[in-house]
Amino acid sequence: MVLTVAALRGALGFLSRIPVGGGEGDWEAFRRTPAAIPAVGYAVGALLALPVAAATLLPVRVPSLTVGVAFAAWLYLVTGITHLDGVADLGDAAVVHGDTDRRREVMKDSALGVGGTVALALVVVGLVTAATVIADVARLSLVDAVVLVVAAEVGAKAATATLVCVGDAAHEGLGSALTEASGPRALGGVALAAAPVLLLGWPAVRPNAVDPIAVRPGSVAPIAVVLTAAGVAAALVFAWARSRLGGVSGDVLGATNELARVVGLHAGVIAWTLS
């Protein structure tokens, strides 16, 4: 695995709205390097955690639900709504009656159906509620809250990259452009890029409102839960896409990113609360 600057720049340009420039060379480097997807998850996740950190550090108490809404709005300002389009398309395809061709036809339709509306609502509401709890976590340990957000982003990106490595394209398009350039052998690089996120949960001094020098046992276990939950979400989407759509498409990859993030966040806060 060789993570070049071009691949990382291409990944940031594709997965976010961060103005990193880039051109055809960056795109080519990115699509041939699936490990770049989780690698940029660290930077994106840290950026996404800013509303939580800002609300925690303010001299006034910001309602947790307000932080949750701000988190969701900030997330889509940073990452864009392209992946949400995949959620909507998969939602419409999931409820339509017919064969694989019919589902693909529905996914190409720009009109938003009931299935897509419900899918979008579930993802956005799930994101807001998860961020609301993370705001509560931040009042006890800001470091742990930020770590959970970063871990969920890296987990979602690793889950998406895994589908790029093991999936076959359902048709010509974005999905084929990514999946045809890689294979299962690239999974090792994806794992290596995602594994360091576990180090963020290493036991350390983690200040909180009760004890400024409190030493928590760390968040390794919750981070492992986040990664596992994101992987399970991706596996379910992959299995459904293969049986119902005939393979992986750009919409499948985008939906995987969104679903894995939400599932990872919820799993992470539950694990942190129980730890």
ChimeraX attribute file (.defattr): number of C-alpha atoms within 10 A of each C-alpha:
attribute: neighborCount
match mode: 1-to-1
recipient: residues
	/A:1	14
	/A:2	9
	/A:3	16
	/A:4	14
	/A:5	13
	/A:6	19
	/A:7	27
	/A:8	24
	/A:9	23
	/A:10	28
	/A:11	27
	/A:12	26
	/A:13	20
	/A:14	20
	/A:15	21
	/A:16	20
	/A:17	14
	/A:18	15
	/A:19	9
	/A:20	14
	/A:21	10
	/A:22	17
	/A:23	12
	/A:24	10
	/A:25	11
	/A:26	21
	/A:27	19
	/A:28	16
	/A:29	20
	/A:30	27
	/A:31	23
	/A:32	18
	/A:33	26
	/A:34	32
	/A:35	30
	/A:36	31
	/A:37	30
	/A:38	30
	/A:39	26
	/A:40	23
	/A:41	26
	/A:42	24
	/A:43	14
	/A:44	22
	/A:45	20
	/A:46	17
	/A:47	16
	/A:48	23
	/A:49	22
	/A:50	16
	/A:51	21
	/A:52	27
	/A:53	19
	/A:54	11
	/A:55	20
	/A:56	22
	/A:57	14
	/A:58	9
	/A:59	7
	/A:60	8
	/A:61	10
	/A:62	15
	/A:63	12
	/A:64	22
	/A:65	17
	/A:66	14
	/A:67	25
	/A:68	24
	/A:69	19
	/A:70	17
	/A:71	23
	/A:72	21
	/A:73	14
	/A:74	17
	/A:75	21
	/A:76	16
	/A:77	14
	/A:78	16
	/A:79	18
	/A:80	15
	/A:81	15
	/A:82	16
	/A:83	22
	/A:84	23
	/A:85	20
	/A:86	24
	/A:87	30
	/A:88	27
	/A:89	29
	/A:90	26
	/A:91	23
	/A:92	24
	/A:93	24
	/A:94	19
	/A:95	13
	/A:96	14
	/A:97	9
	/A:98	10
	/A:99	10
	/A:100	17
	/A:101	12
	/A:102	13
	/A:103	20
	/A:104	20
	/A:105	10
	/A:106	20
	/A:107	23
	/A:108	11
	/A:109	11
	/A:110	10
	/A:111	11
	/A:112	15
	/A:113	17
	/A:114	13
	/A:115	19
	/A:116	24
	/A:117	15
	/A:118	14
	/A:119	21
	/A:120	22
	/A:121	14
	/A:122	15
	/A:123	20
	/A:124	18
	/A:125	16
	/A:126	20
	/A:127	23
	/A:128	23
	/A:129	21
	/A:130	25
	/A:131	30
	/A:132	21
	/A:133	20
	/A:134	29
	/A:135	28
	/A:136	19
	/A:137	23
	/A:138	20
	/A:139	22
	/A:140	18
	/A:141	21
	/A:142	23
	/A:143	21
	/A:144	25
	/A:145	26
	/A:146	24
	/A:147	25
	/A:148	31
	/A:149	30
	/A:150	25
	/A:151	33
	/A:152	31
	/A:153	31
	/A:154	33
	/A:155	33
	/A:156	32
	/A:157	32
	/A:158	31
	/A:159	31
	/A:160	28
	/A:161	30
	/A:162	28
	/A:163	27
	/A:164	30
	/A:165	23
	/A:166	17
	/A:167	24
	/A:168	19
	/A:169	22
	/A:170	19
	/A:171	16
	/A:172	10
	/A:173	11
	/A:174	15
	/A:175	23
	/A:176	19
	/A:177	18
	/A:178	27
	/A:179	24
	/A:180	16
	/A:181	16
	/A:182	19
	/A:183	18
	/A:184	12
	/A:185	10
	/A:186	20
	/A:187	21
	/A:188	13
	/A:189	20
	/A:190	25
	/A:191	16
	/A:192	14
	/A:193	23
	/A:194	24
	/A:195	17
	/A:196	14
	/A:197	25
	/A:198	17
	/A:199	13
	/A:200	19
	/A:201	22
	/A:202	14
	/A:203	13
	/A:204	15
	/A:205	14
	/A:206	18
	/A:207	18
	/A:208	18
	/A:209	12
	/A:210	10
	/A:211	10
	/A:212	11
	/A:213	12
	/A:214	14
	/A:215	13
	/A:216	16
	/A:217	14
	/A:218	20
	/A:219	25
	/A:220	18
	/A:221	16
	/A:222	27
	/A:223	31
	/A:224	21
	/A:225	24
	/A:226	32
	/A:227	30
	/A:228	19
	/A:229	25
	/A:230	32
	/A:231	24
	/A:232	16
	/A:233	22
	/A:234	28
	/A:235	18
	/A:236	11
	/A:237	20
	/A:238	23
	/A:239	14
	/A:240	16
	/A:241	20
	/A:242	16
	/A:243	10
	/A:244	17
	/A:245	25
	/A:246	17
	/A:247	19
	/A:248	27
	/A:249	28
	/A:250	24
	/A:251	22
	/A:252	27
	/A:253	27
	/A:254	22
	/A:255	28
	/A:256	29
	/A:257	28
	/A:258	26
	/A:259	26
	/A:260	30
	/A:261	29
	/A:262	28
	/A:263	26
	/A:264	33
	/A:265	34
	/A:266	23
	/A:267	24
	/A:268	30
	/A:269	25
	/A:270	16
	/A:271	17
	/A:272	21
	/A:273	11
	/A:274	8
	/A:275	11
